[in-house]
Amino acid sequence: MTATAEMARQLPEGFEELEPFVAYWAGESTADRMAARCEADMDDIQAFYDAMIARGEDAMRLIGEHPLHDLPADVATLTRLLLALAQASIAVELHGQPRAPDVPYPNSMRMVRSTAPFG
């Protein structure tokens, strides 16, 4: 792999097919990832969900090889995508739409503190 391709890669080797989802879904915080779900349309959520479900076990195995508070940058990005899968699964498996039925968005609930390093 060339140095340019290496710099452009945001995910670990073997997870290249998930790169198109990084910019939108790999939010730094739980609030960012929830907003991504709430603001996406169901076709985009379903595409992300399907791609991540297919690679979820592989991702968890790779993430588990590293200490949580000392993840390489590409593995940390993969971790954020896996956390975003939890958000997408709410839309796909529970609500059948991006947001909870009959709940206004944006709502008045704001997360002001969460757990590190991915909260």
N, CA, C and O atoms as a GROMACS GRO file, in nm:
protein
  476
    1MET      N    1   0.086  -0.118   0.000
    1MET     CA    2   0.000   0.000   0.000
    1MET      C    3   0.090   0.124   0.000
    1MET      O    4   0.190   0.128   0.071
    2THR      N    5   0.054   0.223  -0.078
    2THR     CA    6   0.134   0.344  -0.086
    2THR      C    7   0.113   0.429   0.039
    2THR      O    8   0.015   0.411   0.112
    3ALA      N    9   0.204   0.522   0.062
    3ALA     CA   10   0.191   0.611   0.178
    3ALA      C   11   0.064   0.694   0.170
    3ALA      O   12   0.000   0.719   0.272
    4THR      N   13   0.027   0.737   0.048
    4THR     CA   14  -0.096   0.816   0.031
    4THR      C   15  -0.219   0.734   0.067
    4THR      O   16  -0.308   0.782   0.137
    5ALA      N   17  -0.224   0.610   0.020
    5ALA     CA   18  -0.338   0.523   0.052
    5ALA      C   19  -0.342   0.493   0.200
    5ALA      O   20  -0.450   0.488   0.260
    6GLU      N   21  -0.226   0.474   0.260
    6GLU     CA   22  -0.218   0.448   0.405
    6GLU      C   23  -0.273   0.566   0.483
    6GLU      O   24  -0.347   0.546   0.579
    7MET      N   25  -0.239   0.689   0.443
    7MET     CA   26  -0.287   0.808   0.514
    7MET      C   27  -0.438   0.825   0.496
    7MET      O   28  -0.505   0.874   0.586
    8ALA      N   29  -0.491   0.787   0.381
    8ALA     CA   30  -0.633   0.805   0.354
    8ALA      C   31  -0.718   0.701   0.428
    8ALA      O   32  -0.836   0.724   0.453
    9ARG      N   33  -0.659   0.588   0.462
    9ARG     CA   34  -0.733   0.482   0.529
    9ARG      C   35  -0.767   0.522   0.672
    9ARG      O   36  -0.680   0.566   0.747
   10GLN      N   37  -0.893   0.506   0.708
   10GLN     CA   38  -0.937   0.542   0.842
   10GLN      C   39  -0.968   0.421   0.927
   10GLN      O   40  -0.986   0.433   1.048
   11LEU      N   41  -0.977   0.304   0.865
   11LEU     CA   42  -1.013   0.181   0.935
   11LEU      C   43  -0.901   0.079   0.920
   11LEU      O   44  -0.818   0.089   0.829
   12PRO      N   45  -0.899  -0.020   1.009
   12PRO     CA   46  -0.795  -0.124   0.998
   12PRO      C   47  -0.805  -0.199   0.866
   12PRO      O   48  -0.911  -0.206   0.804
   13GLU      N   49  -0.693  -0.255   0.825
   13GLU     CA   50  -0.689  -0.337   0.706
   13GLU      C   51  -0.793  -0.448   0.718
   13GLU      O   52  -0.809  -0.511   0.823
   14GLY      N   53  -0.864  -0.470   0.609
   14GLY     CA   54  -0.968  -0.572   0.608
   14GLY      C   55  -1.108  -0.517   0.629
   14GLY      O   56  -1.206  -0.588   0.612
   15PHE      N   57  -1.117  -0.389   0.665
   15PHE     CA   58  -1.247  -0.326   0.688
   15PHE      C   59  -1.272  -0.212   0.589
   15PHE      O   60  -1.351  -0.122   0.616
   16GLU      N   61  -1.204  -0.217   0.476
   16GLU     CA   62  -1.213  -0.110   0.377
   16GLU      C   63  -1.356  -0.085   0.328
   16GLU      O   64  -1.391   0.029   0.298
   17GLU      N   65  -1.438  -0.189   0.321
   17GLU     CA   66  -1.575  -0.170   0.271
   17GLU      C   67  -1.659  -0.083   0.362
   17GLU      O   68  -1.766  -0.037   0.321
   18LEU      N   69  -1.614  -0.060   0.485
   18LEU     CA   70  -1.688   0.026   0.578
   18LEU      C   71  -1.644   0.173   0.571
   18LEU      O   72  -1.707   0.259   0.633
   19GLU      N   73  -1.538   0.201   0.497
   19GLU     CA   74  -1.486   0.339   0.487
   19GLU      C   75  -1.593   0.441   0.447
   19GLU      O   76  -1.593   0.551   0.502
   20PRO      N   77  -1.683   0.410   0.352
   20PRO     CA   78  -1.783   0.511   0.313
   20PRO      C   79  -1.874   0.556   0.428
   20PRO      O   80  -1.937   0.661   0.418
   21PHE      N   81  -1.882   0.479   0.534
   21PHE     CA   82  -1.969   0.512   0.646
   21PHE      C   83  -1.901   0.599   0.754
   21PHE      O   84  -1.969   0.655   0.839
   22VAL      N   85  -1.771   0.608   0.750
   22VAL     CA   86  -1.696   0.674   0.857
   22VAL      C   87  -1.737   0.820   0.874
   22VAL      O   88  -1.768   0.862   0.986
   23ALA      N   89  -1.738   0.896   0.768
   23ALA     CA   90  -1.763   1.040   0.780
   23ALA      C   91  -1.897   1.070   0.847
   23ALA      O   92  -1.907   1.164   0.927
   24TYR      N   93  -1.998   0.991   0.817
   24TYR     CA   94  -2.131   1.019   0.873
   24TYR      C   95  -2.154   0.952   1.008
   24TYR      O   96  -2.209   1.014   1.099
   25TRP      N   97  -2.114   0.827   1.022
   25TRP     CA   98  -2.155   0.747   1.138
   25TRP      C   99  -2.056   0.741   1.253
   25TRP      O  100  -2.097   0.711   1.365
   26ALA      N  101  -1.929   0.769   1.231
   26ALA     CA  102  -1.828   0.751   1.337
   26ALA      C  103  -1.815   0.874   1.425
   26ALA      O  104  -1.705   0.926   1.443
   27GLY      N  105  -1.926   0.921   1.480
   27GLY     CA  106  -1.925   1.038   1.567
   27GLY      C  107  -1.843   1.016   1.692
   27GLY      O  108  -1.828   0.903   1.739
   28GLU      N  109  -1.790   1.123   1.744
   28GLU     CA  110  -1.704   1.116   1.862
   28GLU      C  111  -1.780   1.083   1.991
   28GLU      O  112  -1.721   1.029   2.085
   29SER      N  113  -1.908   1.115   1.996
   29SER     CA  114  -1.982   1.096   2.121
   29SER      C  115  -2.113   1.021   2.094
   29SER      O  116  -2.157   1.008   1.980
   30THR      N  117  -2.173   0.973   2.203
   30THR     CA  118  -2.303   0.909   2.193
   30THR      C  119  -2.405   1.005   2.132
   30THR      O  120  -2.485   0.965   2.048
   31ALA      N  121  -2.401   1.130   2.174
   31ALA     CA  122  -2.494   1.230   2.121
   31ALA      C  123  -2.475   1.247   1.971
   31ALA      O  124  -2.573   1.259   1.897
   32ASP      N  125  -2.351   1.249   1.924
   32ASP     CA  126  -2.323   1.262   1.781
   32ASP      C  127  -2.380   1.143   1.704
   32ASP      O  128  -2.440   1.160   1.598
   33ARG      N  129  -2.361   1.024   1.757
   33ARG     CA  130  -2.409   0.904   1.689
   33ARG      C  131  -2.561   0.895   1.691
   33ARG      O  132  -2.622   0.847   1.595
   34MET      N  133  -2.623   0.940   1.800
   34MET     CA  134  -2.768   0.942   1.806
   34MET      C  135  -2.824   1.043   1.706
   34MET      O  136  -2.923   1.016   1.639
   35ALA      N  137  -2.762   1.159   1.697
   35ALA     CA  138  -2.806   1.260   1.600
   35ALA      C  139  -2.793   1.206   1.458
   35ALA      O  140  -2.879   1.232   1.374
   36ALA      N  141  -2.687   1.131   1.430
   36ALA     CA  142  -2.671   1.072   1.297
   36ALA      C  143  -2.790   0.982   1.264
   36ALA      O  144  -2.844   0.989   1.154
   37ARG      N  145  -2.830   0.899   1.360
   37ARG     CA  146  -2.946   0.812   1.337
   37ARG      C  147  -3.072   0.893   1.316
   37ARG      O  148  -3.148   0.868   1.223
   38CYS      N  149  -3.094   0.989   1.403
   38CYS     CA  150  -3.218   1.067   1.398
   38CYS      C  151  -3.231   1.151   1.273
   38CYS      O  152  -3.342   1.183   1.231
   39GLU      N  153  -3.119   1.188   1.212
   39GLU     CA  154  -3.121   1.275   1.096
   39GLU      C  155  -3.105   1.200   0.963
   39GLU      O  156  -3.115   1.260   0.856
   40ALA      N  157  -3.080   1.069   0.970
   40ALA     CA  158  -3.063   0.989   0.848
   40ALA      C  159  -3.198   0.940   0.798
   40ALA      O  160  -3.296   0.938   0.872
   41ASP      N  161  -3.202   0.900   0.670
   41ASP     CA  162  -3.325   0.835   0.622
   41ASP      C  163  -3.306   0.684   0.637
   41ASP      O  164  -3.194   0.635   0.652
   42MET      N  165  -3.416   0.611   0.634
   42MET     CA  166  -3.412   0.468   0.662
   42MET      C  167  -3.329   0.389   0.560
   42MET      O  168  -3.269   0.288   0.596
   43ASP      N  169  -3.324   0.432   0.436
   43ASP     CA  170  -3.242   0.361   0.338
   43ASP      C  171  -3.094   0.367   0.378
   43ASP      O  172  -3.023   0.267   0.369
   44ASP      N  173  -3.049   0.485   0.422
   44ASP     CA  174  -2.910   0.500   0.465
   44ASP      C  175  -2.884   0.423   0.594
   44ASP      O  176  -2.779   0.359   0.609
   45ILE      N  177  -2.977   0.428   0.686
   45ILE     CA  178  -2.962   0.353   0.811
   45ILE      C  179  -2.956   0.204   0.782
   45ILE      O  180  -2.871   0.134   0.837
   46GLN      N  181  -3.043   0.155   0.696
   46GLN     CA  182  -3.045   0.012   0.663
   46GLN      C  183  -2.916  -0.031   0.596
   46GLN      O  184  -2.863  -0.138   0.626
   47ALA      N  185  -2.864   0.051   0.504
   47ALA     CA  186  -2.738   0.018   0.437
   47ALA      C  187  -2.623   0.009   0.537
   47ALA      O  188  -2.543  -0.084   0.531
   48PHE      N  189  -2.616   0.105   0.629
   48PHE     CA  190  -2.513   0.103   0.733
   48PHE      C  191  -2.531  -0.019   0.823
   48PHE      O  192  -2.435  -0.091   0.851
   49TYR      N  193  -2.652  -0.043   0.867
   49TYR     CA  194  -2.683  -0.156   0.954
   49TYR      C  195  -2.640  -0.288   0.888
   49TYR      O  196  -2.572  -0.369   0.950
   50ASP      N  197  -2.680  -0.308   0.764
   50ASP     CA  198  -2.646  -0.432   0.694
   50ASP      C  199  -2.495  -0.452   0.684
   50ASP      O  200  -2.445  -0.562   0.708
   51ALA      N  201  -2.424  -0.346   0.649
   51ALA     CA  202  -2.278  -0.355   0.635
   51ALA      C  203  -2.212  -0.386   0.769
   51ALA      O  204  -2.120  -0.467   0.776
   52MET      N  205  -2.259  -0.321   0.874
   52MET     CA  206  -2.197  -0.341   1.006
   52MET      C  207  -2.235  -0.475   1.067
   52MET      O  208  -2.150  -0.539   1.130
   53ILE      N  209  -2.357  -0.520   1.048
   53ILE     CA  210  -2.396  -0.652   1.100
   53ILE      C  211  -2.308  -0.760   1.037
   53ILE      O  212  -2.267  -0.855   1.104
   54ALA      N  213  -2.279  -0.745   0.909
   54ALA     CA  214  -2.196  -0.843   0.839
   54ALA      C  215  -2.054  -0.848   0.895
   54ALA      O  216  -1.990  -0.953   0.889
   55ARG      N  217  -2.005  -0.738   0.949
   55ARG     CA  218  -1.867  -0.732   0.997
   55ARG      C  219  -1.855  -0.712   1.148
   55ARG      O  220  -1.744  -0.699   1.200
   56GLY      N  221  -1.967  -0.710   1.218
   56GLY     CA  222  -1.967  -0.680   1.361
   56GLY      C  223  -1.882  -0.772   1.446
   56GLY      O  224  -1.806  -0.726   1.530
   57GLU      N  225  -1.893  -0.903   1.425
   57GLU     CA  226  -1.815  -0.997   1.505
   57GLU      C  227  -1.666  -0.982   1.479
   57GLU      O  228  -1.585  -0.988   1.571
   58ASP      N  229  -1.630  -0.962   1.352
   58ASP     CA  230  -1.488  -0.939   1.319
   58ASP      C  231  -1.438  -0.812   1.386
   58ASP      O  232  -1.326  -0.808   1.437
   59ALA      N  233  -1.521  -0.708   1.383
   59ALA     CA  234  -1.482  -0.581   1.446
   59ALA      C  235  -1.464  -0.599   1.596
   59ALA      O  236  -1.365  -0.551   1.652
   60MET      N  237  -1.556  -0.666   1.661
   60MET     CA  238  -1.545  -0.686   1.806
   60MET      C  239  -1.421  -0.768   1.841
   60MET      O  240  -1.354  -0.740   1.941
   61ARG      N  241  -1.391  -0.867   1.761
   61ARG     CA  242  -1.271  -0.949   1.785
   61ARG      C  243  -1.145  -0.863   1.776
   61ARG      O  244  -1.057  -0.871   1.861
   62LEU      N  245  -1.136  -0.780   1.671
   62LEU     CA  246  -1.018  -0.694   1.654
   62LEU      C  247  -1.008  -0.591   1.766
   62LEU      O  248  -0.900  -0.569   1.820
   63ILE      N  249  -1.118  -0.528   1.799
   63ILE     CA  250  -1.118  -0.427   1.906
   63ILE      C  251  -1.074  -0.491   2.037
   63ILE      O  252  -1.000  -0.429   2.114
   64GLY      N  253  -1.119  -0.613   2.063
   64GLY     CA  254  -1.084  -0.682   2.187
   64GLY      C  255  -0.937  -0.715   2.201
   64GLY      O  256  -0.892  -0.749   2.310
   65GLU      N  257  -0.861  -0.704   2.094
   65GLU     CA  258  -0.717  -0.730   2.099
   65GLU      C  259  -0.638  -0.612   2.155
   65GLU      O  260  -0.516  -0.622   2.173
   66HIS      N  261  -0.704  -0.500   2.182
   66HIS     CA  262  -0.635  -0.378   2.225
   66HIS      C  263  -0.694  -0.327   2.356
   66HIS      O  264  -0.812  -0.349   2.384
   67PRO      N  265  -0.613  -0.260   2.438
   67PRO     CA  266  -0.669  -0.195   2.557
   67PRO      C  267  -0.762  -0.080   2.516
   67PRO      O  268  -0.727   0.000   2.430
   68LEU      N  269  -0.878  -0.072   2.577
   68LEU     CA  270  -0.979   0.026   2.539
   68LEU      C  271  -0.928   0.169   2.541
   68LEU      O  272  -0.962   0.248   2.452
   69HIS      N  273  -0.847   0.204   2.639
   69HIS     CA  274  -0.800   0.342   2.650
   69HIS      C  275  -0.670   0.367   2.573
   69HIS      O  276  -0.608   0.472   2.589
   70ASP      N  277  -0.630   0.271   2.491
   70ASP     CA  278  -0.507   0.287   2.412
   70ASP      C  279  -0.524   0.224   2.274
   70ASP      O  280  -0.436   0.154   2.225
   71LEU      N  281  -0.639   0.251   2.211
   71LEU     CA  282  -0.665   0.195   2.078
   71LEU      C  283  -0.590   0.271   1.972
   71LEU      O  284  -0.581   0.394   1.978
   72PRO      N  285  -0.534   0.201   1.874
   72PRO     CA  286  -0.480   0.272   1.757
   72PRO      C  287  -0.594   0.353   1.692
   72PRO      O  288  -0.711   0.316   1.706
   73ALA      N  289  -0.562   0.460   1.625
   73ALA     CA  290  -0.664   0.550   1.569
   73ALA      C  291  -0.761   0.478   1.477
   73ALA      O  292  -0.882   0.502   1.483
   74ASP      N  293  -0.711   0.388   1.393
   74ASP     CA  294  -0.801   0.318   1.301
   74ASP      C  295  -0.895   0.223   1.375
   74ASP      O  296  -1.010   0.206   1.334
   75VAL      N  297  -0.848   0.162   1.482
   75VAL     CA  298  -0.933   0.072   1.562
   75VAL      C  299  -1.034   0.155   1.642
   75VAL      O  300  -1.147   0.111   1.662
   76ALA      N  301  -0.994   0.272   1.688
   76ALA     CA  302  -1.088   0.361   1.758
   76ALA      C  303  -1.202   0.404   1.664
   76ALA      O  304  -1.317   0.412   1.706
   77THR      N  305  -1.169   0.432   1.540
   77THR     CA  306  -1.272   0.467   1.442
   77THR      C  307  -1.367   0.350   1.419
   77THR      O  308  -1.488   0.369   1.410
   78LEU      N  309  -1.312   0.230   1.409
   78LEU     CA  310  -1.395   0.111   1.395
   78LEU      C  311  -1.485   0.093   1.519
   78LEU      O  312  -1.600   0.053   1.506
   79THR      N  313  -1.433   0.124   1.635
   79THR     CA  314  -1.511   0.116   1.759
   79THR      C  315  -1.628   0.211   1.753
   79THR      O  316  -1.740   0.175   1.791
   80ARG      N  317  -1.605   0.334   1.707
   80ARG     CA  318  -1.714   0.430   1.696
   80ARG      C  319  -1.820   0.384   1.596
   80ARG      O  320  -1.939   0.406   1.617
   81LEU      N  321  -1.777   0.318   1.487
   81LEU     CA  322  -1.875   0.263   1.394
   81LEU      C  323  -1.957   0.153   1.460
   81LEU      O  324  -2.078   0.144   1.438
   82LEU      N  325  -1.893   0.070   1.539
   82LEU     CA  326  -1.966  -0.036   1.608
   82LEU      C  327  -2.065   0.022   1.708
   82LEU      O  328  -2.176  -0.029   1.724
   83LEU      N  329  -2.026   0.129   1.776
   83LEU     CA  330  -2.119   0.197   1.866
   83LEU      C  331  -2.234   0.260   1.789
   83LEU      O  332  -2.347   0.263   1.838
   84ALA      N  333  -2.207   0.310   1.670
   84ALA     CA  334  -2.314   0.365   1.586
   84ALA      C  335  -2.410   0.256   1.540
   84ALA      O  336  -2.528   0.282   1.518
   85LEU      N  337  -2.359   0.134   1.527
   85LEU     CA  338  -2.448   0.022   1.494
   85LEU      C  339  -2.555   0.006   1.601
   85LEU      O  340  -2.669  -0.028   1.570
   86ALA      N  341  -2.520   0.029   1.725
   86ALA     CA  342  -2.620   0.022   1.832
   86ALA      C  343  -2.731   0.123   1.807
   86ALA      O  344  -2.849   0.094   1.831
   87GLN      N  345  -2.695   0.241   1.761
   87GLN     CA  346  -2.796   0.342   1.729
   87GLN      C  347  -2.879   0.299   1.608
   87GLN      O  348  -3.002   0.308   1.611
   88ALA      N  349  -2.813   0.253   1.503
   88ALA     CA  350  -2.885   0.211   1.382
   88ALA      C  351  -2.979   0.095   1.411
   88ALA      O  352  -3.088   0.087   1.355
   89SER      N  353  -2.937   0.006   1.500
   89SER     CA  354  -3.021  -0.110   1.530
   89SER      C  355  -3.153  -0.069   1.596
   89SER      O  356  -3.254  -0.137   1.579
   90ILE      N  357  -3.152   0.040   1.670
   90ILE     CA  358  -3.275   0.090   1.731
   90ILE      C  359  -3.375   0.127   1.621
   90ILE      O  360  -3.493   0.094   1.630
   91ALA      N  361  -3.326   0.195   1.519
   91ALA     CA  362  -3.414   0.235   1.408
   91ALA      C  363  -3.463   0.113   1.329
   91ALA      O  364  -3.581   0.104   1.295
   92VAL      N  365  -3.373   0.019   1.302
   92VAL     CA  366  -3.408  -0.095   1.217
   92VAL      C  367  -3.491  -0.198   1.293
   92VAL      O  368  -3.594  -0.243   1.244
   93GLU      N  369  -3.447  -0.235   1.412
   93GLU     CA  370  -3.507  -0.347   1.483
   93GLU      C  371  -3.623  -0.307   1.574
   93GLU      O  372  -3.709  -0.390   1.604
   94LEU      N  373  -3.627  -0.184   1.618
   94LEU     CA  374  -3.728  -0.144   1.715
   94LEU      C  375  -3.831  -0.047   1.657
   94LEU      O  376  -3.951  -0.076   1.657
   95HIS      N  377  -3.785   0.067   1.607
   95HIS     CA  378  -3.877   0.172   1.564
   95HIS      C  379  -3.927   0.158   1.420
   95HIS      O  380  -4.039   0.198   1.389
   96GLY      N  381  -3.844   0.101   1.333
   96GLY     CA  382  -3.880   0.097   1.192
   96GLY      C  383  -3.875   0.233   1.126
   96GLY      O  384  -3.928   0.253   1.017
   97GLN      N  385  -3.811   0.326   1.191
   97GLN     CA  386  -3.792   0.463   1.142
   97GLN      C  387  -3.677   0.525   1.221
   97GLN      O  388  -3.638   0.471   1.324
   98PRO      N  389  -3.621   0.637   1.174
   98PRO     CA  390  -3.503   0.692   1.239
   98PRO      C  391  -3.523   0.734   1.385
   98PRO      O  392  -3.431   0.723   1.466
   99ARG      N  393  -3.642   0.781   1.417
   99ARG     CA  394  -3.667   0.831   1.553
   99ARG      C  395  -3.782   0.754   1.616
   99ARG      O  396  -3.862   0.691   1.547
  100ALA      N  397  -3.788   0.761   1.746
  100ALA     CA  398  -3.898   0.696   1.817
  100ALA      C  399  -4.031   0.758   1.771
  100ALA      O  400  -4.040   0.879   1.753
  101PRO      N  401  -4.131   0.675   1.752
  101PRO     CA  402  -4.262   0.728   1.711
  101PRO      C  403  -4.316   0.828   1.814
  101PRO      O  404  -4.303   0.808   1.934
  102ASP      N  405  -4.377   0.933   1.764
  102ASP     CA  406  -4.445   1.032   1.847
  102ASP      C  407  -4.353   1.107   1.943
  102ASP      O  408  -4.399   1.160   2.044
  103VAL      N  409  -4.224   1.110   1.913
  103VAL     CA  410  -4.129   1.185   1.994
  103VAL      C  411  -4.074   1.297   1.908
  103VAL      O  412  -4.015   1.271   1.802
  104PRO      N  413  -4.091   1.422   1.949
  104PRO     CA  414  -4.038   1.532   1.868
  104PRO      C  415  -3.886   1.528   1.860
  104PRO      O  416  -3.818   1.485   1.954
  105TYR      N  417  -3.834   1.573   1.748
  105TYR     CA  418  -3.689   1.582   1.733
  105TYR      C  419  -3.656   1.717   1.672
  105TYR      O  420  -3.724   1.760   1.580
  106PRO      N  421  -3.556   1.783   1.719
  106PRO     CA  422  -3.476   1.742   1.834
  106PRO      C  423  -3.556   1.757   1.962
  106PRO      O  424  -3.644   1.842   1.974
  107ASN      N  425  -3.524   1.672   2.058
  107ASN     CA  426  -3.597   1.678   2.185
  107ASN      C  427  -3.516   1.757   2.287
  107ASN      O  428  -3.407   1.805   2.257
  108SER      N  429  -3.570   1.772   2.404
  108SER     CA  430  -3.505   1.856   2.504
  108SER      C  431  -3.401   1.781   2.586
  108SER      O  432  -3.333   1.842   2.669
  109MET      N  433  -3.387   1.651   2.567
  109MET     CA  434  -3.286   1.575   2.641
  109MET      C  435  -3.148   1.603   2.582
  109MET      O  436  -3.127   1.588   2.461
  110ARG      N  437  -3.054   1.642   2.664
  110ARG     CA  438  -2.917   1.668   2.621
  110ARG      C  439  -2.822   1.592   2.710
  110ARG      O  440  -2.832   1.597   2.833
  111MET      N  441  -2.728   1.520   2.649
  111MET     CA  442  -2.624   1.452   2.724
  111MET      C  443  -2.513   1.551   2.749
  111MET      O  444  -2.453   1.603   2.655
  112VAL      N  445  -2.485   1.576   2.875
  112VAL     CA  446  -2.379   1.672   2.906
  112VAL      C  447  -2.253   1.604   2.957
  112VAL      O  448  -2.146   1.665   2.962
  113ARG      N  449  -2.266   1.478   2.994
  113ARG     CA  450  -2.149   1.404   3.039
  113ARG      C  451  -2.174   1.257   3.010
  113ARG      O  452  -2.286   1.207   3.027
  114SER      N  453  -2.071   1.190   2.967
  114SER     CA  454  -2.085   1.048   2.941
  114SER      C  455  -1.952   0.978   2.968
  114SER      O  456  -1.855   1.042   3.009
  115THR      N  457  -1.948   0.850   2.946
  115THR     CA  458  -1.829   0.774   2.978
  115THR      C  459  -1.723   0.790   2.870
  115THR      O  460  -1.754   0.801   2.752
  116ALA      N  461  -1.600   0.790   2.913
  116ALA     CA  462  -1.486   0.799   2.822
  116ALA      C  463  -1.448   0.659   2.778
  116ALA      O  464  -1.481   0.564   2.850
  117PRO      N  465  -1.384   0.639   2.670
  117PRO     CA  466  -1.339   0.741   2.576
  117PRO      C  467  -1.435   0.764   2.460
  117PRO      O  468  -1.407   0.849   2.375
  118PHE      N  469  -1.545   0.693   2.454
  118PHE     CA  470  -1.632   0.702   2.337
  118PHE      C  471  -1.771   0.756   2.368
  118PHE      O  472  -1.859   0.753   2.281
  119GLY      N  473  -1.792   0.806   2.487
  119GLY     CA  474  -1.924   0.853   2.528
  119GLY      C  475  -1.960   0.982   2.469
  119GLY      O  476  -2.069   1.034   2.494
   0.00000   0.00000   0.00000
